[in-house]
Amino acid sequence: MSLDAAKLFFFEYDGSTFDMSRHGVEERYRAYEVPPETEAEWLEELVTNKLMRLRFDRNWRVLAFLRHHERLGHLDQILAAEPRGEPWEQCAFLEELLMYVRTGRRQGKLPQSGMVPQKVQQAITYVTDWCDRLLAMTGSQSVKHRIQAIQRRIEELDGR
C-alpha cells in the first residue's frame, strides 16, 4: 500500500483518527501501517497549512484543529489574526480561542506553549475587545446572547 494514498487519507481527516473512526474508515487507514514518525511529519505539515488559513473566512476551524491536536504554541499567530466570516463564525473563533487557552492552562503546558500569564491576559483582552466590537455591530439577539456567554467564559478564565 502506498504512503501517498495514506497521506491523502490522513489529510482528508485532518490527521484525526477519531474522525476516521467516527466515519468508519479508521481500519482502512490503519492498514497502511504508517510509521509514527511519518504521521508526526504530516501533522506538522497540516499545522503549517492550517495556520495559513488564519487570514481567511471560517478561521475558527484552525483553532479547533490546533486544540484538537494539542498544538498550543501558536497563540501569537492566533492573536495576530482577526475573527473572520459571519458574526456566528467570529463568535466561534472567540469561543475556540478561550478553549485553546483553557486547554493549555489545564494541561500545565503554559510555559512550553508560550501561554505565560501575560499572553493569557493578552488573549483575554483580545476576546473582550472583539466581543465589544461585535456587540456594537450586530442587531441579532442570538449573536448578542452568544457574545454574553463568551463574556461569562472570560470572567471564569480570568478568575473575576
C-alpha positions as CSV (number, residue, x, y, z in Angstrom):
1,M,0.0,0.0,0.0
2,S,1.2,3.4,-0.9
3,L,2.2,6.1,1.6
4,D,0.9,8.7,-0.8
5,A,-2.5,7.2,-0.6
6,A,-2.2,7.1,3.2
7,K,-1.2,10.8,3.3
8,L,-4.3,11.7,1.3
9,F,-6.4,9.9,3.8
10,F,-4.6,11.5,6.7
11,F,-5.1,15.0,5.3
12,E,-8.7,14.3,4.4
13,Y,-9.4,13.7,8.0
14,D,-7.1,16.4,9.4
15,G,-4.9,13.8,11.0
16,S,-7.7,12.7,13.3
17,T,-8.1,9.0,13.9
18,F,-11.2,10.0,16.0
19,D,-12.8,11.4,12.9
20,M,-11.7,8.4,10.9
21,S,-13.3,6.1,13.4
22,R,-16.5,8.2,13.5
23,H,-16.8,7.8,9.7
24,G,-16.0,4.1,9.8
25,V,-12.7,4.3,8.0
26,E,-10.0,4.1,10.7
27,E,-9.4,0.4,9.9
28,R,-8.7,1.2,6.3
29,Y,-6.2,3.9,7.3
30,R,-4.5,1.6,9.9
31,A,-4.0,-0.9,7.1
32,Y,-1.4,1.5,5.6
33,E,0.8,0.9,8.6
34,V,2.1,4.5,8.6
35,P,5.1,4.9,10.9
36,P,4.5,7.3,13.8
37,E,7.4,9.5,12.6
38,T,5.7,9.9,9.2
39,E,2.4,10.8,10.9
40,A,4.3,13.4,13.0
41,E,5.8,14.9,9.9
42,W,2.4,15.0,8.2
43,L,0.8,16.6,11.2
44,E,3.4,19.4,11.2
45,E,2.6,19.9,7.5
46,L,-1.1,20.1,8.3
47,V,-0.4,22.6,11.2
48,T,1.6,24.8,8.8
49,N,-1.2,24.7,6.2
50,K,-3.9,25.4,8.8
51,L,-2.0,28.4,10.2
52,M,-2.0,30.0,6.8
53,R,-5.8,29.7,6.9
54,L,-6.0,32.2,9.8
55,R,-6.3,35.0,7.2
56,F,-9.5,33.6,5.7
57,D,-13.1,33.1,6.5
58,R,-14.0,30.2,8.8
59,N,-10.7,30.6,10.6
60,W,-12.3,29.4,13.8
61,R,-11.7,25.9,12.3
62,V,-8.0,26.5,12.6
63,L,-8.2,27.0,16.3
64,A,-10.4,23.9,16.7
65,F,-7.8,21.9,14.7
66,L,-4.9,23.2,16.8
67,R,-6.8,22.5,20.1
68,H,-7.8,19.0,18.9
69,H,-4.2,18.1,18.2
70,E,-2.9,20.0,21.3
71,R,-0.7,22.3,19.2
72,L,-0.7,25.0,21.8
73,G,2.4,27.0,20.8
74,H,0.7,29.3,18.3
75,L,-1.0,31.9,20.5
76,D,1.0,34.8,18.9
77,Q,-0.1,33.8,15.4
78,I,-3.7,33.5,16.5
79,L,-3.7,36.9,18.3
80,A,-2.3,38.4,15.1
81,A,-5.4,37.2,13.2
82,E,-8.9,38.6,13.2
83,P,-12.1,36.6,13.6
84,R,-13.4,36.1,10.0
85,G,-16.8,35.3,8.5
86,E,-20.3,35.7,9.6
87,P,-20.9,37.0,13.1
88,W,-21.6,33.5,14.4
89,E,-18.3,32.4,12.9
90,Q,-16.5,35.3,14.6
91,C,-18.1,34.2,17.9
92,A,-16.9,30.6,17.2
93,F,-13.4,32.0,16.8
94,L,-13.5,33.7,20.1
95,E,-15.0,30.7,21.8
96,E,-12.3,28.5,20.3
97,L,-9.6,30.9,21.4
98,L,-10.8,30.7,25.0
99,M,-10.9,26.9,24.9
100,Y,-7.4,26.9,23.4
101,V,-6.1,29.0,26.3
102,R,-8.0,26.9,28.8
103,T,-6.6,23.7,27.3
104,G,-3.1,25.0,27.7
105,R,-3.8,26.0,31.3
106,R,-5.5,22.7,32.3
107,Q,-2.7,20.6,30.9
108,G,0.0,22.6,32.6
109,K,1.6,23.3,29.2
110,L,1.7,27.0,29.6
111,P,5.5,27.7,29.6
112,Q,6.2,25.2,26.8
113,S,3.3,26.6,24.7
114,G,4.2,30.2,25.3
115,M,1.0,30.8,27.2
116,V,2.6,32.6,30.1
117,P,0.3,34.7,32.2
118,Q,1.0,37.8,30.1
119,K,-0.1,36.0,26.9
120,V,-3.2,34.6,28.6
121,Q,-4.1,38.2,29.7
122,Q,-3.4,39.4,26.1
123,A,-5.8,36.7,24.8
124,I,-8.5,37.7,27.4
125,T,-8.1,41.4,26.3
126,Y,-8.3,40.4,22.7
127,V,-11.5,38.4,23.2
128,T,-13.0,41.2,25.3
129,D,-12.3,43.8,22.7
130,W,-13.8,41.7,19.9
131,C,-16.9,41.0,22.0
132,D,-17.4,44.8,22.3
133,R,-16.9,45.3,18.6
134,L,-19.4,42.5,17.7
135,L,-22.0,43.8,20.2
136,A,-21.7,47.2,18.6
137,M,-22.1,45.8,15.1
138,T,-24.9,43.3,15.5
139,G,-28.6,43.6,15.8
140,S,-29.1,39.8,16.1
141,Q,-30.4,38.7,19.5
142,S,-28.9,35.2,19.1
143,V,-25.4,36.7,18.4
144,K,-25.8,39.1,21.4
145,H,-26.7,36.1,23.6
146,R,-23.7,34.2,22.3
147,I,-21.4,37.1,23.0
148,Q,-22.8,37.4,26.5
149,A,-22.0,33.7,27.0
150,I,-18.4,34.4,25.8
151,Q,-18.1,37.2,28.2
152,R,-19.1,34.9,31.1
153,R,-16.4,32.5,30.0
154,I,-13.9,35.3,30.0
155,E,-14.8,36.0,33.6
156,E,-14.4,32.3,34.5
157,L,-11.0,32.2,32.7
158,D,-9.8,35.4,34.2
159,G,-10.9,34.5,37.7
160,R,-13.1,37.6,38.1
